[in-house]
Amino acid sequence: MTTAVQDILAQIDRLDDAGQEELREALRLRSRAQWERLAEVERARSAAEGITEADIDRAVHDVRYGTKAS
């Protein structure tokens, strides 16, 4: 583990409960924003390749259930 990570973890340990909750919420929002940016890029890429949401739904169904969706 790097010194920088150790320092950050030590700072987190010094936070009170409210501070730790605030940090968790900020990290949750940050993670969600990153996921949404990635999803938008992948949707655009799929659309450019002619892949539709229905195509994706069928593929997911096939992987989950091993059969073709009707």
N, C-alpha and C positions, 0 to 999 in steps of 0.2 A: 504494500500500500504506500502510495506516495506521501510525502510530508504535507503537501497541499490538502490531500484528502483527510489525513489525520487531523490537520488544523481545523478543517471544516467540521468534522465530526465532534471535535472538542468544543467548538462554538455551539453546535446544536445541543450538546449535553448541558451547556450553561443556560440554555433558554428555559424560561418557566413554561408551564403548561399552555398558557395562552400563546406564547411565542412559538412553541412547537406546533400547535394547531394552525397558527397563521402560516408557518412554513409548509405544513402538509397541504394546505389549501392552495398556496402559491405554486407548489410543485404539481398538484393535480391540474390546475389551470394551464400551467406551462406544458404539461404532457398532452393535454387535450388539444391545445393549439398546434403542437407539433404534429399530432396525429391528423388533425384536420387539414393541415398544409400538405402532408404526404398523400392523404386520400384525394385531395383535389388534383394533385399532379398525376396520380395514377388513374383517376377518372378521365382526365384529358388524354392521357396516353392510350387508354383503352378505347376511347371514342375515336381517336385518330386511326386506330387499327381496326375500327369497325366492330368492336366488341360491345354488346349491349348489356344492360342490367339483367335482362332475361337470360342471356348467354351465361352470365356469371351465376345467376340463381340455379340454372340447370346444372352447371358444373359442380356447384356446392352440393346440390341434391345427390348427384351421382357419386360424389366422394363419400358423403355421409351414409347413403343407403345402398350404394352399389347397383343402383338401377337408374334407368332413364326416367326423368320426370315427364309427365304427359303434357 
